[in-house]
Amino acid sequence: MPSAADPTAPLATSLPAALAPEELLLAWYEGNRRDLPWRESTDPYAVLVSEVMSQQTQVERVVPRWLGWLERWPTVDALAAASTADVIREWQGLGYNRRALSLHRAAQLVAAHGWPDDLTELPGVGRYTADAVACFALGRDVLPVDVNVRRVQERTGAAFTSAAGQALMDLGATICLARIPRCGECPLAATCPARGRRFEPLRRQGPFEGSFRQRRAATLRLVADAEQALDELDADAVASLAKDGLVRVEAGSVSLPA
């Protein structure tokens, strides 16, 4: 008798296999959706903040930061009026600080001109983020395809509509995992051509500890706390941060942009 971990074991679902893949997926999602606060909002600003924060950052870390951000700047106009320095300080700990600058600039553009039809015109907004905001906030019939959605599409070979966007993301994040998918718990496994397969690990980014990214982050934290003397800081890190517009160097001192 196959064990629970065996990919050929009976599926841990009572969903009828005769249903189309999207119907099976949406039925599974009803009982297994992740409780993410931005899913309760159709405000494009709130959704944009969640998507930008979630780029290369674990969702569990994003939830409290998103809540805090929206409490401080509840509207796109409020963020647009904030100082760059305050935005950078609020972002500390989320990593990849250029995202904060792009989000701030995007808010300023929207506050001045409204939301563009093509959301990729906003700073830091690529195809996926634009489609996510369009689908989840603006109700447009477009399926946002991130790494999780693409993985499910490629493995199942099935077609999905925009109505399945959030469900696909959750399936990819919790069941259809990159290396060892949990096929025994997947609602689509019965007809999935990739069922039972194991996959090579994706190339991971180098460790943060001891990296130049860590040096940049440590330097930016110091400057976020207070203006610093240039000769007391990591010169290469300062130069890199200044190039990205995250710090300002003037008269031998390093500070955040105004």
C-alpha positions, 0 to 999 in steps of 0.5 A: 500500500503506497505511503502518504508521501508516495506521489502515486498515493490517492489524492488528499481531496474529495473533488470530482476529477471530471471537473475542468482544471480551473474548477478543481483549482477554485474549489480547492482554493475556497478551503485553502486560500492564504489569509493575506490582508491585501486580498480584501482590497481593490484599491490599486495603491494598496495592491501595488504596495503589496506587490512591490513589497513581495518582490524577493521578500517572503509573504510572511514578512510582508504582511506586518510591513504592509499593514504598517505602511498603509497605516502611515500612508493610507492613500497614494496621495499621502505617499506622494507627499512623503519625504524620500528620507521617510520612505527609505527609513520606513522600508528598512528591513525589507531589502532591495531598497531601490524598490522604495524609491520606485514606489515613491516615484510611482505614487508621485506620478499617479498623484499628479496624473492619475493611474495610467492605462499602461501600468508599466509606465510607472517606475519599478512596475514590470509586466507581472506587477502591472497585470497583478494590479490590473487584475486584483484591483482594477478588475481587468481580464488579465492573468498575472503570471509570476514564478508560481503561476508559470510553474503550475501552467508549465507542469499541468499544461492547462489553461486558466483565466484571470479568475484563477490568479490568486488560486494559482499563486497559492497552489504554486507557493504551497503545493506545486513547489519548485523542487519537490511538489506535494502531488498527493495534496494537489487538486490537479494531480489526477491529470497532471503530466508532471505528477510524481516528478522531482525537479533540479534546484533553481540557481539561488542568489549568493548568501547575504552574509558577507556579501556586498548587499549586506555592506550596502544594507548596513551602511544605509541603516547607519545613514538612516539613523543619522547623517554620517561622516563619509570617511567613517563609512564603507566607501564602496557601499556609499558610492553604490548607494549614491548611484541608486539615489539612496543617499546624498554625499555632500561636503564629506557627509552622507545623508538620506535624500530630502 
